[in-house]
């Protein structure tokens, strides 16, 4: 019998290769529990399938999450209204402003080395202060936007696990969305499904929202590869990382012979899953690097929020009024969490941490309505804002970070209908003129939503229709 808990249907069940990999991971002696969610799939050159959550008792296993910690998504409410059906003039003006404020790439650093270190240490709050944003905006970010939990961290500690190349790369990939599957989407709130909760969150029908996907970018990606050998790294880059690892791990602090042996085993090995005891000196270094990269991800999304505010100001003149972070969650993280009264080390790969309402303090908003999270479909389908429910405990407090793979699967199998009555404007950086893409039905994303609802993990609070998307 499999040790993996599957939250899938017959139509979303993992294929044989993915299932074999899931079972292989679940049988490892250091795995306490593993959950595969509705959108589970295995991307090429990744150690672990997406939409999974794996718990260990006291080990960090880098291969069970992404190399770039705190890749995540933010859902932002705006003061704008979508207007009449078919009138896209406001959306086009807003997207042009966003394209100009948020570049595809940067050749010149946008921040100093010291500012980079400040964001690594302070996360979302440090970035909000830097950009002059209201501290209230950080309230919508999970955990207050810092993985150091209020415990201070010394500058010398950070520099012991971050090399100068990582800091330099982070300086030019800040306030940044990046390429690949990262995106920024302008959406209209098309349907309110939990009216009371949406009122509490400041969401109403017809409102324009912005959802975007980015994370710790080059700095986080660098740290993930300096503390492990990852499959998604070319042979040439692996050689470069090898020579950067030598001074970082084997010379700094002049470790003794035993420590050198452990560091070589933990940081240089090509095995996909290497359990590193958290309470070891090497585990503590690894954890510090994970927190540093994670904090940079929170800071980066706050920086993008500042650029969104600037773009809104250009087209409406009232950027700050009504702008708010509805939810901001990481979907690649390794951290200690308390679940159902037990301390576990959680490893999520493309899955968000979604805590049940009872996990929040009495009288708090999330205790009343549940924790909100964005759940995107694709730019051809609806997306949703979801709210946690008590069944999340059974999924290790985890939910899907999206439903894109299921949407693609349904289209490929002919399970989704074409919708010629709805279109999305797809913008890029090479041309100011968008392409127009027709929509699919919501069968795929609704399948994932249905699994979460039937398992009492989460319920949909609002359905969001894509109007325009910006892709790198």
Secondary structure, DSSP 8 states (H G I E B T S, - for coil): --SEEE---TTT---HHHHHHHHHHHTSTTEEEEEEEEEEE--TT-SS-EEEEEEESSEE-GGGS-SSTT-EEEEEEEEEE--STT--HHHHHHHHHHHHHS-S--SS-SS-HHHHHHHHHHHHHHHHHHHT--GGGGGGBGGGG-SSTT----HHHHHTT--HHHHHHHHTSSS---STT-EEEEEEEEEESSHHHHHHHT--TTEEEEEEEE-SHHHHHHHHHHSS--SSS-HHHHHHHHHHHIIIIIITT---HHHHHHHIIIII---S---EETTSHHHHHHHHHHHHHHHHHHHHHHHHHHHHHHHHHHHHS-SSTT-EEEEEEESEEEEEEEETTEEEEEEEESEEE---GGGS-TT-HHHHH--EEEEB--TTS-EEEEEE-GGGGGGTSEEESB-HHHHHHHHHTT-S-EEEEEEEEEE-SS-SS-EEEEEE-SHHHHHHHHHHHHTTSEEEEEEEEEEEEEE-
